[in-house]
Amino acid sequence: MPASDFEHYESIYWVFTQLCNDECAHCYNNSGPRGERISTEDCLAIVANLPAQLDRLILSGGEPLTERTKLYAILGALRAKYEGRTQVMLQTNGDLLTGEILDELIARGVTRIDIASMDRFHKHQGERRAALEALFDSRGMSGDNTQPLIEKDTYLKQEAVSYGFWGANEEMWLGGNWARGRAIPNKIWLRNPEHNFCAILSGARGFLGGTELPQELSIQLWKINPCCPGTKYPMGDARIDRVSEVLARAAESPYFRMLNEGNPWKLGEPLGINETEAKARTAELGNVCLWCDEFFDKHLSLQPLKA
């Protein structure tokens, strides 16, 4: 596929910092007070390399509000690039959010705020929910029960600024996405080899298009990935690679096409590793993401993805 096919893309999830005021036991990208960061210059280069038309961008961390100067620079660059045509969402734990900061975020183009700390792992464990809800309501924000992080027909609507609350749960996030970071050494991930996180939104399914799910990829700091947890090695470097060109190269790879189908157990088919063997190995590892990691380590050369 030519790169132009990906110059209109539906959704990107971008962790632009892993700095955080909290240090949760389950964090999949090891965010915390010593979390990894990139420069403002790198962030602006990434904005420049995003697709020419982007329906939705989710900014996350870490805790984005620990780096407000950088966040405001990113929001300014997004406004200049997309002129308000992109829905900009912010994921935050809400600990640092004040009325003044909220007003700044709305003024700078944020259209949705999700408080992603409604669970037992975060420091306040949802204790600020009532206060935050009152703050949002005081600004006339909508708190309806739509699912803009999941449902395409809701996140594409350009309506009043909205908010939502959610958090980790054992059946979903700890089941698949968070066999990463601190969840494994802290033994709080679920050993569930039947859980195919790859097949849902935030997994890899549909990141190249052609499925019922919206296209979505993840950028962890600068690493371009087909899924939120990220493959063992990234598809490209968003600081120096145009995202559309990286996607065009991925579309030519039989391995990434399998991930686009949401079936990581078929990763080895081009090499003669059948689905039965892959599922048996997944059962031994306890998690499909760990099978994907092992496959990348043992078999996958990323040379064809390089420009």
MARLUMPA-396747 format. One record per residue (C-alpha): x, y, z. Coordinates in Angstrom, 1 decimal. Example, Ala and Ser with C-alpha at 12.3 -4.5 7.8 and 13.67 -1.06 7.14 Angstrom:
// residues 2
<atom><x>12.3</x><y>-4.5</y><z>7.8</z></atom>
<atom><x>13.7</x><y>-1.1</y><z>7.1</z></atom>
This chain:
// residues 307
<atom><x>0.0</x><y>0.0</y><z>0.0</z></atom>
<atom><x>1.2</x><y>3.5</y><z>-0.7</z></atom>
<atom><x>1.8</x><y>5.8</y><z>2.2</z></atom>
<atom><x>-1.0</x><y>8.1</y><z>1.0</z></atom>
<atom><x>-3.5</x><y>5.4</y><z>1.9</z></atom>
<atom><x>-2.6</x><y>6.1</y><z>5.6</z></atom>
<atom><x>-2.5</x><y>9.9</y><z>5.4</z></atom>
<atom><x>-6.1</x><y>9.7</y><z>6.7</z></atom>
<atom><x>-6.1</x><y>7.7</y><z>9.9</z></atom>
<atom><x>-8.7</x><y>7.1</y><z>12.5</z></atom>
<atom><x>-7.1</x><y>6.9</y><z>16.0</z></atom>
<atom><x>-3.7</x><y>7.2</y><z>17.6</z></atom>
<atom><x>-2.9</x><y>6.6</y><z>21.3</z></atom>
<atom><x>0.2</x><y>8.5</y><z>22.2</z></atom>
<atom><x>2.0</x><y>8.2</y><z>25.5</z></atom>
<atom><x>4.2</x><y>11.3</y><z>25.3</z></atom>
<atom><x>5.6</x><y>10.9</y><z>28.8</z></atom>
<atom><x>6.1</x><y>8.1</y><z>31.3</z></atom>
<atom><x>6.7</x><y>10.6</y><z>34.1</z></atom>
<atom><x>4.0</x><y>10.2</y><z>36.8</z></atom>
<atom><x>3.2</x><y>11.4</y><z>40.2</z></atom>
<atom><x>2.1</x><y>7.9</y><z>41.2</z></atom>
<atom><x>3.9</x><y>4.5</y><z>40.8</z></atom>
<atom><x>1.2</x><y>1.9</y><z>40.4</z></atom>
<atom><x>2.0</x><y>-1.8</y><z>41.0</z></atom>
<atom><x>0.2</x><y>-2.7</y><z>37.7</z></atom>
<atom><x>1.6</x><y>-0.1</y><z>35.3</z></atom>
<atom><x>2.4</x><y>-1.6</y><z>31.9</z></atom>
<atom><x>4.9</x><y>1.0</y><z>30.9</z></atom>
<atom><x>6.7</x><y>1.5</y><z>34.2</z></atom>
<atom><x>5.5</x><y>5.1</y><z>34.7</z></atom>
<atom><x>6.4</x><y>6.8</y><z>37.9</z></atom>
<atom><x>8.6</x><y>9.7</y><z>39.4</z></atom>
<atom><x>11.5</x><y>8.2</y><z>37.4</z></atom>
<atom><x>9.6</x><y>7.5</y><z>34.3</z></atom>
<atom><x>11.2</x><y>7.9</y><z>30.9</z></atom>
<atom><x>10.7</x><y>11.2</y><z>29.0</z></atom>
<atom><x>11.5</x><y>12.7</y><z>25.6</z></atom>
<atom><x>12.1</x><y>16.3</y><z>24.8</z></atom>
<atom><x>9.6</x><y>18.9</y><z>23.7</z></atom>
<atom><x>11.5</x><y>19.1</y><z>20.4</z></atom>
<atom><x>11.0</x><y>15.3</y><z>19.9</z></atom>
<atom><x>7.3</x><y>15.7</y><z>20.6</z></atom>
<atom><x>6.9</x><y>18.5</y><z>18.1</z></atom>
<atom><x>8.7</x><y>16.4</y><z>15.5</z></atom>
<atom><x>6.3</x><y>13.5</y><z>16.2</z></atom>
<atom><x>3.3</x><y>15.9</y><z>15.7</z></atom>
<atom><x>4.8</x><y>16.8</y><z>12.3</z></atom>
<atom><x>5.0</x><y>13.1</y><z>11.4</z></atom>
<atom><x>1.4</x><y>12.3</y><z>12.2</z></atom>
<atom><x>-1.0</x><y>11.6</y><z>9.3</z></atom>
<atom><x>-2.3</x><y>14.7</y><z>7.5</z></atom>
<atom><x>-5.8</x><y>13.9</y><z>8.6</z></atom>
<atom><x>-6.4</x><y>12.3</y><z>12.0</z></atom>
<atom><x>-9.9</x><y>11.7</y><z>13.4</z></atom>
<atom><x>-8.8</x><y>11.2</y><z>17.1</z></atom>
<atom><x>-5.7</x><y>11.5</y><z>19.1</z></atom>
<atom><x>-5.5</x><y>10.3</y><z>22.7</z></atom>
<atom><x>-2.7</x><y>11.9</y><z>24.8</z></atom>
<atom><x>-1.7</x><y>9.8</y><z>27.8</z></atom>
<atom><x>1.2</x><y>8.8</y><z>30.1</z></atom>
<atom><x>2.5</x><y>8.4</y><z>32.6</z></atom>
<atom><x>0.6</x><y>11.4</y><z>33.9</z></atom>
<atom><x>0.3</x><y>14.1</y><z>31.2</z></atom>
<atom><x>-0.2</x><y>16.8</y><z>33.8</z></atom>
<atom><x>3.2</x><y>16.3</y><z>35.3</z></atom>
<atom><x>4.6</x><y>17.8</y><z>32.1</z></atom>
<atom><x>2.1</x><y>20.6</y><z>31.4</z></atom>
<atom><x>4.5</x><y>22.9</y><z>29.5</z></atom>
<atom><x>5.3</x><y>20.0</y><z>27.1</z></atom>
<atom><x>1.6</x><y>19.1</y><z>26.9</z></atom>
<atom><x>0.6</x><y>22.7</y><z>26.0</z></atom>
<atom><x>3.3</x><y>22.8</y><z>23.3</z></atom>
<atom><x>1.9</x><y>19.6</y><z>21.8</z></atom>
<atom><x>-1.7</x><y>21.0</y><z>21.9</z></atom>
<atom><x>-0.5</x><y>24.1</y><z>20.2</z></atom>
<atom><x>1.2</x><y>22.2</y><z>17.5</z></atom>
<atom><x>-1.9</x><y>20.0</y><z>17.0</z></atom>
<atom><x>-4.1</x><y>23.0</y><z>16.7</z></atom>
<atom><x>-1.8</x><y>24.5</y><z>14.1</z></atom>
<atom><x>-1.7</x><y>21.2</y><z>12.1</z></atom>
<atom><x>-5.3</x><y>20.1</y><z>12.3</z></atom>
<atom><x>-7.2</x><y>23.4</y><z>12.9</z></atom>
<atom><x>-9.7</x><y>21.8</y><z>15.2</z></atom>
<atom><x>-10.6</x><y>18.9</y><z>12.9</z></atom>
<atom><x>-9.1</x><y>16.3</y><z>15.2</z></atom>
<atom><x>-10.8</x><y>15.2</y><z>18.4</z></atom>
<atom><x>-8.1</x><y>15.5</y><z>21.1</z></atom>
<atom><x>-8.6</x><y>13.3</y><z>24.2</z></atom>
<atom><x>-6.6</x><y>13.4</y><z>27.4</z></atom>
<atom><x>-6.2</x><y>10.5</y><z>29.8</z></atom>
<atom><x>-5.1</x><y>11.4</y><z>33.3</z></atom>
<atom><x>-5.3</x><y>10.0</y><z>36.8</z></atom>
<atom><x>-6.9</x><y>13.3</y><z>37.9</z></atom>
<atom><x>-4.7</x><y>13.9</y><z>40.9</z></atom>
<atom><x>-3.2</x><y>17.1</y><z>39.6</z></atom>
<atom><x>-6.3</x><y>18.5</y><z>37.8</z></atom>
<atom><x>-7.6</x><y>21.9</y><z>39.0</z></atom>
<atom><x>-10.1</x><y>24.3</y><z>37.7</z></atom>
<atom><x>-7.4</x><y>26.5</y><z>36.3</z></atom>
<atom><x>-5.7</x><y>23.6</y><z>34.5</z></atom>
<atom><x>-9.0</x><y>22.3</y><z>33.2</z></atom>
<atom><x>-9.8</x><y>25.8</y><z>31.7</z></atom>
<atom><x>-6.4</x><y>25.8</y><z>30.0</z></atom>
<atom><x>-6.9</x><y>22.3</y><z>28.5</z></atom>
<atom><x>-10.3</x><y>23.2</y><z>27.1</z></atom>
<atom><x>-9.0</x><y>26.5</y><z>25.7</z></atom>
<atom><x>-6.1</x><y>24.7</y><z>24.0</z></atom>
<atom><x>-8.4</x><y>22.2</y><z>22.2</z></atom>
<atom><x>-8.9</x><y>19.2</y><z>24.5</z></atom>
<atom><x>-12.4</x><y>17.8</y><z>23.7</z></atom>
<atom><x>-12.5</x><y>14.8</y><z>26.1</z></atom>
<atom><x>-11.0</x><y>14.1</y><z>29.5</z></atom>
<atom><x>-10.9</x><y>10.5</y><z>30.8</z></atom>
<atom><x>-10.0</x><y>9.9</y><z>34.5</z></atom>
<atom><x>-8.3</x><y>6.5</y><z>34.3</z></atom>
<atom><x>-7.8</x><y>5.8</y><z>38.0</z></atom>
<atom><x>-11.0</x><y>4.3</y><z>39.1</z></atom>
<atom><x>-9.4</x><y>1.1</y><z>40.5</z></atom>
<atom><x>-7.6</x><y>-0.3</y><z>43.5</z></atom>
<atom><x>-4.1</x><y>0.3</y><z>42.1</z></atom>
<atom><x>-4.0</x><y>4.1</y><z>42.0</z></atom>
<atom><x>-3.0</x><y>6.2</y><z>45.0</z></atom>
<atom><x>-6.5</x><y>7.7</y><z>45.5</z></atom>
<atom><x>-8.4</x><y>4.7</y><z>44.2</z></atom>
<atom><x>-11.3</x><y>6.9</y><z>42.9</z></atom>
<atom><x>-11.6</x><y>9.0</y><z>46.0</z></atom>
<atom><x>-11.6</x><y>12.2</y><z>44.0</z></atom>
<atom><x>-14.3</x><y>11.2</y><z>41.6</z></atom>
<atom><x>-17.1</x><y>13.3</y><z>43.2</z></atom>
<atom><x>-14.9</x><y>16.4</y><z>43.3</z></atom>
<atom><x>-13.8</x><y>15.9</y><z>39.8</z></atom>
<atom><x>-17.3</x><y>15.3</y><z>38.5</z></atom>
<atom><x>-18.5</x><y>18.5</y><z>40.2</z></atom>
<atom><x>-15.5</x><y>20.3</y><z>38.5</z></atom>
<atom><x>-16.4</x><y>19.0</y><z>35.1</z></atom>
<atom><x>-20.1</x><y>19.8</y><z>35.5</z></atom>
<atom><x>-19.3</x><y>23.4</y><z>36.6</z></atom>
<atom><x>-17.7</x><y>23.8</y><z>33.2</z></atom>
<atom><x>-20.7</x><y>22.5</y><z>31.3</z></atom>
<atom><x>-19.0</x><y>19.3</y><z>30.3</z></atom>
<atom><x>-21.1</x><y>16.3</y><z>29.2</z></atom>
<atom><x>-20.8</x><y>13.2</y><z>31.4</z></atom>
<atom><x>-23.1</x><y>10.9</y><z>29.5</z></atom>
<atom><x>-22.5</x><y>7.1</y><z>29.2</z></atom>
<atom><x>-21.2</x><y>6.9</y><z>25.7</z></atom>
<atom><x>-18.0</x><y>5.1</y><z>25.0</z></atom>
<atom><x>-15.8</x><y>7.4</y><z>23.0</z></atom>
<atom><x>-12.7</x><y>5.4</y><z>23.7</z></atom>
<atom><x>-14.3</x><y>2.3</y><z>22.1</z></atom>
<atom><x>-17.2</x><y>3.2</y><z>19.8</z></atom>
<atom><x>-16.4</x><y>4.9</y><z>16.5</z></atom>
<atom><x>-19.7</x><y>6.6</y><z>16.1</z></atom>
<atom><x>-19.2</x><y>8.4</y><z>19.5</z></atom>
<atom><x>-15.6</x><y>9.4</y><z>19.3</z></atom>
<atom><x>-16.0</x><y>11.0</y><z>15.9</z></atom>
<atom><x>-18.8</x><y>13.3</y><z>17.1</z></atom>
<atom><x>-17.8</x><y>16.9</y><z>17.5</z></atom>
<atom><x>-20.0</x><y>17.8</y><z>20.4</z></atom>
<atom><x>-19.5</x><y>19.6</y><z>23.7</z></atom>
<atom><x>-16.4</x><y>18.8</y><z>25.7</z></atom>
<atom><x>-17.1</x><y>15.6</y><z>27.7</z></atom>
<atom><x>-15.6</x><y>13.5</y><z>30.4</z></atom>
<atom><x>-15.6</x><y>9.9</y><z>31.7</z></atom>
<atom><x>-14.2</x><y>7.6</y><z>34.4</z></atom>
<atom><x>-12.7</x><y>4.2</y><z>34.2</z></atom>
<atom><x>-9.9</x><y>2.0</y><z>35.5</z></atom>
<atom><x>-8.2</x><y>-1.3</y><z>35.4</z></atom>
<atom><x>-10.1</x><y>-4.5</y><z>36.0</z></atom>
<atom><x>-9.0</x><y>-8.1</y><z>36.2</z></atom>
<atom><x>-11.0</x><y>-9.4</y><z>33.3</z></atom>
<atom><x>-9.8</x><y>-6.9</y><z>30.7</z></atom>
<atom><x>-6.7</x><y>-4.9</y><z>31.2</z></atom>
<atom><x>-4.8</x><y>-7.2</y><z>33.6</z></atom>
<atom><x>-5.9</x><y>-10.1</y><z>31.5</z></atom>
<atom><x>-4.1</x><y>-9.1</y><z>28.4</z></atom>
<atom><x>-2.6</x><y>-5.7</y><z>28.0</z></atom>
<atom><x>-0.7</x><y>-5.6</y><z>31.3</z></atom>
<atom><x>1.4</x><y>-8.7</y><z>31.0</z></atom>
<atom><x>4.0</x><y>-5.9</y><z>30.9</z></atom>
<atom><x>5.8</x><y>-3.5</y><z>33.1</z></atom>
<atom><x>5.3</x><y>-4.0</y><z>36.8</z></atom>
<atom><x>2.4</x><y>-6.4</y><z>36.5</z></atom>
<atom><x>4.6</x><y>-9.5</y><z>35.9</z></atom>
<atom><x>7.2</x><y>-9.0</y><z>38.8</z></atom>
<atom><x>4.3</x><y>-8.0</y><z>41.1</z></atom>
<atom><x>2.4</x><y>-11.1</y><z>40.1</z></atom>
<atom><x>-0.8</x><y>-9.3</y><z>39.4</z></atom>
<atom><x>-1.3</x><y>-10.2</y><z>35.8</z></atom>
<atom><x>-3.7</x><y>-13.0</y><z>34.9</z></atom>
<atom><x>-2.3</x><y>-16.2</y><z>33.4</z></atom>
<atom><x>-5.0</x><y>-16.5</y><z>30.8</z></atom>
<atom><x>-3.8</x><y>-17.9</y><z>27.5</z></atom>
<atom><x>-7.3</x><y>-17.8</y><z>26.0</z></atom>
<atom><x>-7.5</x><y>-14.0</y><z>26.4</z></atom>
<atom><x>-6.8</x><y>-12.5</y><z>23.0</z></atom>
<atom><x>-6.2</x><y>-8.8</y><z>23.7</z></atom>
<atom><x>-4.9</x><y>-8.6</y><z>20.1</z></atom>
<atom><x>-8.4</x><y>-9.0</y><z>18.7</z></atom>
<atom><x>-10.0</x><y>-5.9</y><z>20.3</z></atom>
<atom><x>-9.6</x><y>-2.2</y><z>20.0</z></atom>
<atom><x>-6.3</x><y>-1.2</y><z>21.6</z></atom>
<atom><x>-5.0</x><y>-4.6</y><z>20.5</z></atom>
<atom><x>-3.6</x><y>-4.8</y><z>16.9</z></atom>
<atom><x>-6.8</x><y>-5.8</y><z>15.1</z></atom>
<atom><x>-7.7</x><y>-3.3</y><z>12.5</z></atom>
<atom><x>-4.7</x><y>-1.0</y><z>12.8</z></atom>
<atom><x>-4.1</x><y>-1.3</y><z>9.1</z></atom>
<atom><x>-7.9</x><y>-1.1</y><z>8.3</z></atom>
<atom><x>-10.2</x><y>-3.6</y><z>6.7</z></atom>
<atom><x>-12.0</x><y>-4.8</y><z>9.8</z></atom>
<atom><x>-15.1</x><y>-3.7</y><z>11.7</z></atom>
<atom><x>-12.9</x><y>-1.9</y><z>14.3</z></atom>
<atom><x>-11.5</x><y>1.6</y><z>13.8</z></atom>
<atom><x>-7.9</x><y>1.9</y><z>12.8</z></atom>
<atom><x>-5.8</x><y>2.6</y><z>15.9</z></atom>
<atom><x>-2.1</x><y>2.5</y><z>16.6</z></atom>
<atom><x>0.0</x><y>3.3</y><z>19.7</z></atom>
<atom><x>3.0</x><y>5.5</y><z>20.0</z></atom>
<atom><x>4.9</x><y>4.8</y><z>23.3</z></atom>
<atom><x>7.1</x><y>8.0</y><z>23.6</z></atom>
<atom><x>8.5</x><y>7.6</y><z>20.1</z></atom>
<atom><x>7.9</x><y>3.9</y><z>19.3</z></atom>
<atom><x>5.2</x><y>3.2</y><z>16.7</z></atom>
<atom><x>3.3</x><y>0.1</y><z>17.6</z></atom>
<atom><x>0.3</x><y>-1.8</y><z>16.2</z></atom>
<atom><x>-1.2</x><y>-2.1</y><z>19.7</z></atom>
<atom><x>-1.3</x><y>-0.4</y><z>23.1</z></atom>
<atom><x>1.0</x><y>-2.8</y><z>24.9</z></atom>
<atom><x>3.4</x><y>-2.7</y><z>22.0</z></atom>
<atom><x>5.1</x><y>-5.4</y><z>20.1</z></atom>
<atom><x>8.6</x><y>-6.5</y><z>21.2</z></atom>
<atom><x>10.2</x><y>-4.2</y><z>18.7</z></atom>
<atom><x>8.4</x><y>-1.1</y><z>17.4</z></atom>
<atom><x>7.5</x><y>-0.7</y><z>13.7</z></atom>
<atom><x>9.2</x><y>2.7</y><z>13.5</z></atom>
<atom><x>10.4</x><y>5.9</y><z>15.2</z></atom>
<atom><x>7.8</x><y>8.7</y><z>15.1</z></atom>
<atom><x>10.5</x><y>11.3</y><z>15.7</z></atom>
<atom><x>12.1</x><y>10.6</y><z>12.3</z></atom>
<atom><x>9.6</x><y>8.4</y><z>10.4</z></atom>
<atom><x>6.3</x><y>9.6</y><z>8.9</z></atom>
<atom><x>3.6</x><y>7.4</y><z>10.5</z></atom>
<atom><x>1.9</x><y>6.8</y><z>7.2</z></atom>
<atom><x>5.1</x><y>5.5</y><z>5.6</z></atom>
<atom><x>5.6</x><y>3.1</y><z>8.6</z></atom>
<atom><x>2.1</x><y>1.8</y><z>8.2</z></atom>
<atom><x>2.5</x><y>1.3</y><z>4.4</z></atom>
<atom><x>5.6</x><y>-0.8</y><z>5.1</z></atom>
<atom><x>3.8</x><y>-2.8</y><z>7.8</z></atom>
<atom><x>1.0</x><y>-3.5</y><z>5.3</z></atom>
<atom><x>3.5</x><y>-5.3</y><z>3.1</z></atom>
<atom><x>4.6</x><y>-7.6</y><z>6.0</z></atom>
<atom><x>2.7</x><y>-11.0</y><z>6.4</z></atom>
<atom><x>3.4</x><y>-10.9</y><z>10.1</z></atom>
<atom><x>1.8</x><y>-7.5</y><z>10.7</z></atom>
<atom><x>-1.1</x><y>-8.4</y><z>8.4</z></atom>
<atom><x>-1.8</x><y>-11.4</y><z>10.8</z></atom>
<atom><x>-1.8</x><y>-9.0</y><z>13.7</z></atom>
<atom><x>-4.2</x><y>-6.7</y><z>11.8</z></atom>
<atom><x>-6.5</x><y>-9.7</y><z>11.6</z></atom>
<atom><x>-6.3</x><y>-10.0</y><z>15.4</z></atom>
<atom><x>-4.8</x><y>-13.5</y><z>15.3</z></atom>
<atom><x>-1.3</x><y>-13.6</y><z>16.8</z></atom>
<atom><x>-1.4</x><y>-17.4</y><z>16.8</z></atom>
<atom><x>-1.0</x><y>-17.2</y><z>13.0</z></atom>
<atom><x>2.2</x><y>-15.1</y><z>13.2</z></atom>
<atom><x>4.3</x><y>-18.2</y><z>12.4</z></atom>
<atom><x>2.3</x><y>-19.5</y><z>9.4</z></atom>
<atom><x>4.7</x><y>-18.0</y><z>6.8</z></atom>
<atom><x>7.5</x><y>-19.9</y><z>8.6</z></atom>
<atom><x>5.6</x><y>-23.2</y><z>9.0</z></atom>
<atom><x>4.6</x><y>-22.7</y><z>12.7</z></atom>
<atom><x>1.0</x><y>-23.6</y><z>12.8</z></atom>
<atom><x>-1.7</x><y>-22.2</y><z>15.0</z></atom>
<atom><x>-1.9</x><y>-25.3</y><z>17.2</z></atom>
<atom><x>1.8</x><y>-25.0</y><z>18.0</z></atom>
<atom><x>1.4</x><y>-21.3</y><z>18.7</z></atom>
<atom><x>-1.5</x><y>-21.9</y><z>21.1</z></atom>
<atom><x>0.4</x><y>-24.7</y><z>22.9</z></atom>
<atom><x>3.3</x><y>-22.3</y><z>23.5</z></atom>
<atom><x>0.9</x><y>-19.6</y><z>24.6</z></atom>
<atom><x>-0.5</x><y>-22.0</y><z>27.2</z></atom>
<atom><x>3.0</x><y>-22.6</y><z>28.5</z></atom>
<atom><x>3.8</x><y>-18.8</y><z>28.7</z></atom>
<atom><x>0.3</x><y>-18.0</y><z>30.1</z></atom>
<atom><x>-0.3</x><y>-15.0</y><z>27.9</z></atom>
<atom><x>-0.7</x><y>-14.2</y><z>24.2</z></atom>
<atom><x>1.4</x><y>-11.1</y><z>24.4</z></atom>
<atom><x>4.3</x><y>-13.1</y><z>25.7</z></atom>
<atom><x>3.9</x><y>-15.5</y><z>22.8</z></atom>
<atom><x>4.0</x><y>-12.5</y><z>20.4</z></atom>
<atom><x>7.2</x><y>-11.2</y><z>22.2</z></atom>
<atom><x>8.8</x><y>-14.6</y><z>21.9</z></atom>
<atom><x>8.0</x><y>-14.8</y><z>18.2</z></atom>
<atom><x>9.5</x><y>-11.4</y><z>17.5</z></atom>
<atom><x>12.6</x><y>-12.4</y><z>19.4</z></atom>
<atom><x>13.2</x><y>-15.7</y><z>17.7</z></atom>
<atom><x>11.8</x><y>-15.2</y><z>14.2</z></atom>
<atom><x>11.0</x><y>-11.7</y><z>13.1</z></atom>
<atom><x>13.4</x><y>-9.5</y><z>11.3</z></atom>
<atom><x>12.3</x><y>-5.9</y><z>11.1</z></atom>
<atom><x>14.6</x><y>-5.1</y><z>8.2</z></atom>
<atom><x>11.7</x><y>-5.0</y><z>5.7</z></atom>
<atom><x>10.1</x><y>-2.3</y><z>7.8</z></atom>
<atom><x>13.1</x><y>0.0</y><z>7.5</z></atom>
<atom><x>12.9</x><y>2.8</y><z>5.0</z></atom>
